[in-house]
Amino acid sequence: MAAAVTRRSNALRVDVPDGDAVAVSVMADSPVAKRGLGAKDDVWVAADEGVMSGDGNRPMLFRTMKVKGSILHPYRFLMLVRLVAVVVFFKWRVEHKNHDGVWLWTASMTADAWFGFSWLLNQLPKLNPIKRVPDLAALADRYDDATLPGIDVFVTTVDPVDEPVLYTVNTILSILAADYPVDNYACYLSDDGGTLVHYEAMVHVASFAALWVPFCRKHCVEPRSPESYFGIKTHSYAGGMAGEFMRDRRRVRREYKEFKVRIDSLSTTIRQRSDAYNSENKGGVSATWMADGTQWPGTWVEQAENHRRGQHAGIVQVLLDHPSCKPQLGSPVSTDNPFDFSNIDTRLPMLVYISREKRPGYDNQKKAGAMNVMLRVSALLSNAPFVINFDYDHYINNSQALRAPMCFMHDPRDGQNTAFVQFPQRFDDVDPTDRYANHNRVFFDGTMLALNGLQGPTYLGTGTMFRRVALYGIEPPCYRAENTKLVRKTGEFGYSTSFINTAPDAAIQDRSIAPVLVDERLSKDLATLMTCAYEDGSSWGRDVGWVYNIATEDVVTGFRIHRQGWRSMYCSMEPAAFRGTAPINLTERLYQVLRWSGGSLEVFFSHSNALIASRRLHPLQRIAYLNMSTYPIVTVFILSYNFFPVMWLFSEQLYIQRPFDTYMAYLVAVIAMVHLIGMFEVRWSGITLLDWFRNEQFYMIGATGVYPTAVLYMLLKLVTGKGIYFRLTSKQTEACSNDKFADLYTVRWVPLLIPTAAVIIVNVAAVGAAIGKAATWGFFTDEARHALLGMVFNMGILVLLYPFALGIMGKWGKRPIILFIVLVMAISVVGLLYVTLHATLPGEWSQVAVSLGKASLTGPSGSG
């Protein structure tokens, strides 16, 4: 559902395929515009939101939508039917215990019990999907730009190689150009690597923003990340000066190309400059030098004592001061200035570079530690009542994205008890078929909408706006006594009096940002807040700020906030509020999922276990968190089922359950109901069948390789007590830059790939053996029929693992027909080999079958 706002009705569409041609059409006739103007929705309807208090000056700032009863009621009924079917299935299996293979029957029953339990955990929180649509027009009626509250924007980055600097600068530029009162928000970049490259990149950003931001404001540019904007051939133009727009656009595009050259050459420029300074200081250290001739206090190119990663001083540099409250119009066209900004406010938001202190012997707590330092530093410089955080590669795609969360935070119904607003994550540059389910639409448009009907969505690490006091660990107003002090215990926030004194002001949600003077005293206070030892003896990382010692610090931080009684909201906009990048290489994608699944298990075995949360956590929200922290465990049973078909190479008569035909009928029924329920979810979540199928495929890929590794890591941590190290996901491609999706076909072999590759081999062999059996025994015998029925499950596994098989083929994966030919040949070879061995060694073959228990495996029961 598009956001309920349109402030300009004369928007135009400008087609610029070569950057020169102009074709204009009225955008109000577009399908998106029609949907935004109130087109009928055949899935979602307005919910009964009750009677508002009689204050007519406080309109509702968002609309709540629920799924139509014609879809929701059958969906819920099917869940109940499936639950009853699973119970009946288990009852039947218990009554027909397989005495010929008790060990196999017991293992299968245990697996199916967990499948059923995990399905129930996953399904129960989905009983009441809710969509909430921000009403930006109502917000504008209630708040003018001067009264909108302050926002501190946090951006985190670490490595300029694995996390390309160009992504970071585009994110910062999109933030500086956002459609929000310029004097009411500030942008902070945390460079956890302490590199001069990131600092000088921000210096260049501050300079280029003086051109880019007024250009965006003048012509209502969307999106406001220059890399994404200039990469689009057709632009939506909301102004009335198409001719001037094209001239300005060409000039800005040239300036941006030169800007990119400067950014790309920063590493070389810094090294050459440093070599020149170091050559003048013969006998001295090989320092890294700044442009002003001083040594960089952070990490040097040639790392040295107190200037290496993990050991350097803290740095705070205000690159753009807080602007004045009055608009500052730009200059008209002149000989030296080709841009007419005479009617455009040219002020820029505050921009601050931060690199916290690092010292040996201290656990720096990765991203969570960097975020907590930004939270403290920003409290002294701007202290906005709201903060929003981004990863380095997530830019603002919709310029009004900072306004939308305010519709939830300030809504008169329950806005004061809303701790955070989570946006869905959308991604650029994913391959057209989304081979590895990078878009993850089932989760973002399904699971999150379901949680929206409970206590709210989980925190997902980026694109999330927080109420600052919720991060401080303060209870929501509905549970807080009126005289409760924000600092509850001495030392809870650390020992900085200056920081502690800012807490009461942070609770004023209508508060704007006030300028501060960065003098010597303030500089000392900022340095104190960034020291490694500042948090010693405090509640940071546990009850205050982002939570430590867990790989998924986002989920557990949101859990801590929810268990205090706060609620959260899920906000979707059209166009998408934010967009980012995703790893399209198979290995990097698997490492990303490994970090998520390993972190989820850490949550379960920590004090953040949902089972021990307070009663303030909604019962179904508790089940949702329990499901999120236990889902990798299912891999133990999935992997067993996927590997067990190797028995088919030897056995003849092994059955999981008798009578086999009845067992198959039950099995098909409970599996079919899962997919039927999935079709209803496809309907109300608005995803495509391809999105749903890709999710199913990648779930099986994860369950055969990633989840087992995560479970193994967790077992090692429980036994050894040592934490789990998860490598940083690299977004830097090593493939040829001429091919946009070249990294998709780059094979990076790691042990993580081995289990899934083995599952493919085993199931290919099982299919070949099943065909061989049918050919040996006769295609119309019971043995052949049972073997071929079981083969259906093996074929299903191969279909689900198809994207993985393409991935390990590398460049050959560009031609899927090759994979099909290879699979057919492999199956044929196994089938012929089985027939040959059975004909030449009938006695020995039968003896092997007897020793293995005389049986045949059909594949996973699927009751989960």
N, C-alpha and C positions, 0 to 999 in steps of 0.2 A: 504494500500500500504506500503510495507516494505521500510525502509529507504534505500536510494540509496547508499549503501556503503558495502563493505566487504573487510577487509584489510588482511584477511588470507584465502587462498583457501584450505589449508590442514587441516581444522577443523575436529576433530574426535568426535564420540559419544561414551561415556563410560557408560555401564550399570552396576550399582552397587546395585542390589536389597538388598544385605545383607551387603554392605559396603566392601565386599571382592572380589567377582567375577568381572572379567573385560571382557567386550566384546566390540570390537572396530569396527566401520564402518565409512566410509567417509561421513561426513555431507553434503558435496556439492551435494549429490544426493537426499537430503531431499526436500519435497515439498516447505518448507519455503525458502530454498536456491534457488530453481528454480524460485520462485516468485521474490525473490530479484534480480535475474540475468536477469530480463526483460521478464518474461512470459506475454502473452497478457492479457489485462484486458477487460472484456466484459461490463464494466460499465463506467469506467473513461478513458478519453483520454487527451492528452496534450493540454493545452490551448494556444492560440496565445498570447505570452507574449510581442509582439512588438519588435522593433529593439533597441538593446542596444547601449549605447554610445561607441565610437570607442576604448575604453580602453581595449585592449586584455588581460591586466594583472589583470583585475577584473572580473572573471567569475561569472555567476549567481550561487548562493549558495543554491537555492532550486528550485524545479520544481512545477509548478502549473497545477493541473488536474481539468477538468470539466466533468460533467456528459454527456454521449453521447446524441446526439440530438434525437436518436430513443427512449430514455427514458425520457429525459427532456421535449421535446415538448408535448408529450401526457400528461405528468404530469401537465404541466402548463395549457393545454387545459381543462383537467378535473377540475382544480380549477375554471376556468372561467365558465364551464358548471354548476358546482355545485352552484356557486354564482348566476347565472341566475335562476337556479331551485329554490333556496331559495327565491329570489325576486318574482318569479311567484307564489310560494307557499303562501307567505304573501299576495300577491294581491288577490289570490283566497279566502283566509280566511277572508279578509276584506269584500269582496263582498258577502260572505256567513256567515255573523255574526250569531252567535247562540243566538237567543232571549230567548230561554228557560232557559239558564243558563249563563246570561251575565257576572256575577261575575267570573265564572270559565273560560269563554272564554277570558275575559280581562286579567286575571292572566296568562293564558296560552300564550297569544300573547306577553305579557311583557317578560315572560321567554324565549320564542322562539326568540324574538328580541335580547336579551342578548346572547343567545347561538350563533346566527348568527354573532353578532358583535365580540364575543370572538374568534370564529373560524376564522374570517377574520384577527384579530390581530395575531393569531397564524400562519396563513398560508402565509400571505404576505411576511414575511422575508425569506421564503423558496424558493423563485423564482429562486435563482442562487447558488446552493450548490457548494462549491469549496474545493478541497483537496490540501494541500501544503506539499510536501515531501522534507525534508532536504537532501542535498547532502553532506554527511560528507567527501566524497573523495575530492570534490572541496574545501571544507573548509581546509582539510589537505594540499592541494596543495598551498593554499594562505597563510595559517598561520601554522608555525611550533609551537611546544609546547612552545617555548620561547616567542612567540609573541601573544599568546592567551590572551585575557583580563582577569582581575581579577573578581572573583565571591565571594560574601558573601552568605553563606547558613544559613538560619534561620529555627530553629526548635522550636516549642512551645509545652509546656505541663503545666499541672496545678496540677492534683491530682494523686499520685502514686497508688491509689486504683482503681478509676474509669478509669484511663488511665495507665494500667499496665506498670511498669518500663521496663520489658523485651521488650516490643514493642519499647520503646524509645531508648534503647541501641542498638537494631538491626538497627533502622533507622540511628543512629549516625555512627555505624560501616560501613553501606553501603555507607554513604557519605564520610567517611575517605578513603574508598577503591575505590572511583570512578576513572574512567579513564580520568583524567584531570591533567594538570601540577600541581604537589603537592604544589609548591610555589606560585601558582596563585589563590588559593581559601582558604577560611577559614570557619569554621563551628561554629555557635553560638547556644547554647541551652538556651532558656528562660524558667526558672522554676518559674511560677507565683505563686506557692504555697510556695516557699522559704524553701523547705524541705531538710534536710541533706541526705535523701535517694537518691534524684536525684543527688546531688553533688558527693557523694561517688560512685554512679553508674558510673558517668563520670570518676572518678579516675580509676576505674576498666576497663572502656572502653579504656582509654588511654594506660593502660598496655597491655590488650589483643590485641589491634590494632597493637602493635609492631610485633605480630605473624600473625594475620589475614590478614593485608594489604599486606605484602610481599608474603604470600601464594597466595592471589588473583592475584597479579601481575605476579608471576612466572608461574602460571598455567591458567591464563586468566579465572578465575572462574566467572560464571554467575549463579544466581544472587549473589550479594555481601552482602546480609543480611544473616548471618550464620544460623539463625533459618529457613529461607526459603530454603537456599541452602542444608542444611543437611536433610530437610524434603522431598527433591526430590530424587527419586530412580534412575532416568536416567539423567545423566548430559552431557551437551555439552562440550567437551574438545577441546580447540584450540591449545594445545601445542603438543610437540613431545616426551614427556617423560611419557608415560602411566604408566609404572611400578613405577617410582619415584612419580608420582602423587598419586597413590593409597597409598603408604607408608606415604606420607605427609598428605594426607587426613585423614587417620586413626588417626594420631597423633594430628592433629588440632581438629578433632572431639572430642577426649578425653579431650583436653584442653578446648574446648567450653562447654562440659558438666560440667566441674569443674567451669568454669566461670559462668554458669547459677546457679549453687548451691550458689555461692557467692552472686550473684544478688538477688536471691530469699530469702536469709537469711539476707539481709541488715537490714531490719526493726528490726529483733530480735537482731542482732549484735549491732546495735546502741542503742537499749534500754538497753541491758545488760551492755554495756560499760558505758552508762550514769548513770545507777543505781549504778555501782561500784564507779564512781567518786563522785556521789552525797552522797553516804554513807560515804565517807571520809570527806566531807564538811558538817558535821552535823549542822543543824539549817539554812543552806543556802537554796537557791531556787532549785527546781528540774529542772536543766538545761539539755540541750542536748549537748553532748560533741563530738568533732571531734576526729579523730584518733591521732592527735598530742597533745591532752590534752588541747585544748582551747575550749571555749564555742562557739557554732554555732551561728552566728549573725542573722540567719533567724528564721523560725518557729520552736519552740520546740515541742517535743512529748507531754510533759505536758505544755500546752500553758500558757504563763505568759505575764506580761506587756512588750511591745516592742518585744515580741517574739511569736506572734500569727498570724494566717492568717488574713490578712488585717491590720497588724501592725507590721512591722519589717524593719530593715535597708536594704539598697540596697547592693548587692554583685556582684562583678565582679572578676572572677578567671580565669586566662589564664592557662589552664591545659597542653596544648601543644603549645610551642612557634612557631612563624613563622619559617619555615625551611630555610636553606640556599639555594642559587640558584644552587649550584653544587650537583649532585647526590652523595649519600653516600651508597656505596655497603655494603651488609651484610657480615656475617661471613660464612666460609665454614663449612662443617660437622666436628664435633669434639666430644670428649667424653661428654662434657657438652651441646653440641648443635647438635641435630639430624637433623636439617634442613640446607640444602645447599642454602644459599641466597647470595652466593659470587658474582653472576652476577645480583642481584636484588637491585634496589634502595629502601632503607628501610626508607626513609624520610616520615614523617606524616604531614598532613596539620595542620594548626593552629586550636586549639579547645578551645572555651571560654564558661564558665558557667556564666549565668546572672540571677539574681533575683532582680527585680526593688524594690525600696522602696515602702512600703505601710503604709498609715496613716489613722486613722479615719477621717471622714468628707470629704474625697476626693473620687470622682468617678474614679475608676481605669480603666474603659472602657474595661474590659475583654481582649479578645485576641488582639483587635486593639491597645489598650494601650501598651500591651507588645511588639507588633511588632514595634511600633513607638520608644520605648526605644531601641530596638535592632538596629533600623535604625540609631539612633544617636550614640550609643556606638560603633557600627562597623565603623562609619565614622572616629573615632579617632584611631582605632586599625588597620584597613585594608583599608577602604574607597574604596572598589571595585566599579567599574562603573555599575556592574550588581548585583542584589540580587535575590535569589530564596528561596521561603518559603515552608516548609513542616509541616503538622501536625505530631504529635509524632508517629503515626502509619503508615506513608507513607514512605516506603523505596525505595532506588534506585534499580530498577529491571534490568535495562540495563545500564551497566557501562559507556556507551558513552552518557548518557542522558544529561550531562552538556554541551556537545559539540553541540548537535542538535540545541538549541535555538540560538546559535551564527550564524547559517546559515541564520536566519531571521534578527537578529540584525545588521549583517554586510553586508547584501546583497546590492549590489550597486544600485538597483532600487529604493527602498524606505525604506531601513533598518533603516536609521537615524530617521525616523518618526514612527518607531514601538516601542511602550511603553512596551508591555509585550507579552510573548509567553505562551499560556495556553496548558497544556497537558491534555488528558482525564484521568479520574480517573478509575483505575482498582482495583479489590478487590479479596483478597484471602478468603478461608474458608466460602464462601457463599454456602448454601445448593444446591445440584445439580439441583433442579428444580427452584431455585431462586424464592421461594414462594412470597416474598415481593418486587420483582423487585429491589433488592439491586444493581445489576449491572447498572441499569439505562441506558441501551445502547441506547434507543430511544433518550434520551437527549444528551448523550455524542457523539454518532455517527450520530445523525440526526440533532438536533437543532444546535449544535455547528458547524457542517460542513456548515449548511445554513448561519449562521452568519459570517462564514469565507469568504463568498462571499460579505459581506457588509463592515462594518468598523472593523469587527473582533469579536471573541468570547468574552463573558463576563468573568470576573475574578471569579474563582470558589473556592477560599480559600486555595487551596494547589496545589503543583506541578506547580507553576507559576514563570517564570523568568521575573523580572522587570528591566527596565532601571532606575537607581537610581534617575536621575534628574526628571523623570516623577513622581515618588513618592514625590519629593520635590515640586510638583505643577508647574513646569516650562512648558511653552508651547513648542510644537514640533518645530523643525527648520523651517518647512514650513510656520509657522505663527510668528516666532520669529525674531525680528530685530537682526542684527548681533551684535550690541553693547548692547543687553539686558543683564543686570546683573542677576545672579542667585538669589540673595537676593534682592527682589524688594522693601521691606519696612523694616524700622528699627523695630526689635522685632518680625518679622514674623516667624523666626525660633527659637525664644527664645533669651536669653541674653548671651549665651556661645559664646564668641569670637572664642575660639578654634574650636568649631563645625562649626560655620559660615565660617571660613577660609578654611574648607575642601570642601565646595560646588563647587568651580570652578574646582578643580581636579576631582571631581566626574563626571563632564561632558565629560571628555576625555575617549571615549569609548574603545580606544586601550590600556588604562592604566593597568598595572599589579599592583600587591600588593607589597608595600615596607615595610620591617620590621620596627617596632617601638620599642622603649625601654619604658617599663612601669615603669616609675619612680614616685616619690612622686607627682610631679606636674600633670602628666597625670592621676594618680589615683584620685586626687582631681577633675579634670575636668570630669572624668567618673562618679564620685559620684554625681556631679552637674547635669549631664544629666539624672540621674535616679531618681532625687527627684520628689515627687508628685507635687510640686509647679512650676516645671520648665516650664510647658506649659501654665501657667496662662498668659493671655494677648497676647498669640501667635496665630498662625493659625494652630497649630497642631490639627488633628482630624477634620478639616474642609477643608482647602485648601492645607494642607501639610500632607503627610503621609497617614496612613489608617484612614478612616472616622469613627467618633464616633456616639454613641447614636442610632444605628440601629443594630438589631440582625444579619442582613445579611451584615456585614461590607465589605465583599468581593465584592458583586454585586455593592454596592453603590460606593465603591472605584474605581472599573473599570468604572462605569458610569461617575464619575468625570473626569477620565483620558480621556475617549472617548469624552466627551463634550468639552474638550479643543482642540480637533482636532487630538489627537494621534490615531493610529490604533493598532490593536493587531493581533496576528496570532495563529492558532490552529495547533498543531504539534502532529502527530501520528507516532509511531515507532513500529517496530517489532524486538525483543520482546518489550513489553510495557515498557515505560521509568520508570514509578513508579507504585508501587502496595501498597494497604493499606488494612485495615479491615473495615467491615461494620457491624452494629448491626443486627443480624438475629432474635432477639427476637421481637415479634410483638409490644409490648409496647414501647421498646426503638426505634424501627424504626418509630413508629408514633410520638414520641416526637421529633425525628430528623426532620421529615417533618413539624411538628408544628412550629419549630423554623424557618425553611425556609419560610413557608407560612406567618407566622406572621411578619417576617422581610420584606417580599415582600410588604405587606400592609403598613408597616411603611414607606417604600420608597415612595409609592404613596402619602402619606400624609406628605411629607417632602419637603425641598428645593431641593431634588434630583428628583423630579417628572419630567418624560421625556417630559411632555407637555411644560415645561418652560425652557428647555435646549437651548443652543445657536444654531445658524445656522450651526455650525461646525459639529454637530451630523448628520450623514447620515439619511435621512428621514425614510428609512426602519429600520435602527438601532433604531431610536426613537420609532417606532411601536413595535419593539421587546422588548425594555425596558418597554414600557407601558403594554404590555402583561404580562411580568414577574412580574409587580407590581400590577396587578389587577386580575389575574387568580383565587384567592380564592373566589372572590365575586360570582362566578357562583354557589357556593354551596347553596346559598339561594334558587335558583330555582331547583337544582337537589334534594336537601333534600325535598322540597315540593312535587315534583313528586314522590319521593320514599315513602313518608309517605301517600300520598293521597289515595292509594288503600284500606285503611281501610274503605272508603266509600262503598266498594263493599260488606261489611258484612251486610249492611242494605238496600242499594238502589237497584233499579230495572232498571231504565231508564234514567240515567244521561249521557249525551254526551258532550264531549269537543267541537265537531264540527259536523255539518250535511252538506251534506250527509256523513255518516260515512264511507262508502266504498271508496269514492273518497279521503277522508281525509287519510285513511290508505294507499292508493296507493301513494299519495304524500309523506307521512311519510317514507314509505319503500324506496322510490327512493332517498330522500335526505340523509337518513342514509346509504344506500348502497354505495352512492358516497363517503362518508367520508371514508369508509373502503377500497374502491377501490383506492382512493388517498393514503391511508395508505400503500397499497401493493407496490405502486411505491416508497414510502419512504423506505420501507423495502428493496427494490431492490438497490437503490443508496447508502443507508447508510451501507449496508452490515450486518445488524442485522438479527436475525432469527425470524421466526414466533412466537416462544415461547417468545422471548424478547418482541416483539410487543404486544402479548396477555397479558403477565404479566404486562406490562405498563398500558394497558387498565384496568385490574383488580385492580391494586393498585391505579389508578386514582379514581375509584369509591369508594374504601375504604377510601381514603383521603377526597373525596368530601362529604362523609356522616358523618365523625367524626372529622377529623383534621381541615379541612377548616372552618367548622362552628365555631369551638373553636377559630381559628385564627381571624375570623371576629368579634366574641364576644369580644375577648381581645382588638382588635383595637377600637371597639366602646367604651369600657370602658376607653381606653386611651384618646380618643377624648373628652369624657365627663368629666373625672376626671383629665386629664392632667398628670397622672402618667405613667411612663414607663412600659414596659412589661418585665417580668422575664421569661426567657426560661431556663429550667434546662439543665445541661450538659448531653450529651448522653454518657451513660456508655458502655464501651466495656468489662467490667469485668463480666464474666459469673458467675452465682450462681449455675449453674447446674453441674452435675457430669462431671469431666474432662475426664473420660474414653470414653465418647461419644462426638465425634467432633462437632456434631450438636445438643447436648442436650439442648442448650439454645433455640433452635427453638420450643421446646415442653414445655417450662416453661411459665405458665400463670401468669402474673402480672396484677391483676385487678386494673384499674384506671378509673375515670369518663370518660376519653377520649374514652373508648370502648363502652360506653352505647348507643350513637346515632346509630352507625352502627349495633349493636346487635338488636336495636329496629327496624331498617329498615328491617333486615332479618325476624324478627317475623311478621311484617306487610305484607311483600310480600309473605311469606309462607301462611299466613291467606288469602290473596287475591287470591292466586292460588287455595286454597281449596274451597273458596267461589265461584270462577268462575266455578269450576268443579261441585259444588253443584247446581249452577244455571242451568248449562247445563243439569244435571240429572233431575232437577225439571221441567224445561220448555220443555224439549225435545231437543235432540242433533241436530235436523235438523231445529230448529226454528231460526229466526233472532236474538232473544235475546241470544240464546246459542252460535250462531256463533260469535256475537260481544263480548260476554264474553270470549270465547276461544281465539279470536284474541288479546284481551287486555291482556290475561294471558301470551301471548308470551313475552311481555315486562317485566312482573313480573318474569318470568323464566330467562330472560336475566339478570336482576338485581341479581338474586340469583347466576347465573353462575359467574358474575363479583365479587361477594362477597364471593365466595367459599374459597379463601385463608384465609380470615378473619375467616370464620366459622371453618376451620381446626385449626387456631391459638388459638381460645378460647376453643377448645376441649382439649388442652394440650396434654398429652401423647396418648390419644385416637386418636389424629390426625395422628398418624403413620399408622392407618388403615382407609383410606378414605371411605371404604365400610360402616363403621359404620355411618358416616355422611349421606350417601345416604339413609340408612335404616331409620334413624331418620327423615329426611326430608319427605320421602314417608309416614311414619306413621303420622307425624304432618299434612300433607296435607290431608290425608285420614280422619283423625279425624275432621278437620274443614269442609270438604265436607259433611261428614255424619251428623255433627251437624247442618249444614245449611239445609240439606234436612229434618231433623227431626223437626227443629223449624218451617220451612215453612209449613210442613204438620200439625203440632199440633196447631200453632198459626198463621193461614193465615191472619186473620183480623188485629191483632196487628202488624204483620210484614209489611203489606201494609201501615198501618197508619204511621209507622216510615219512610217508603220510601217516602211517600208524604211530611212529615215534612222536609226531607232533600233535597227536590227539584227534586225527581224522576230522578235519573240519574245513569250513570255508568262510571267509569274512565278507560281509556285505558292505561295510563302510559305516560312517557315522550315523547314529540313530536320529540325529536332528531334532530331538525333543527340546532343544534350546533354541 
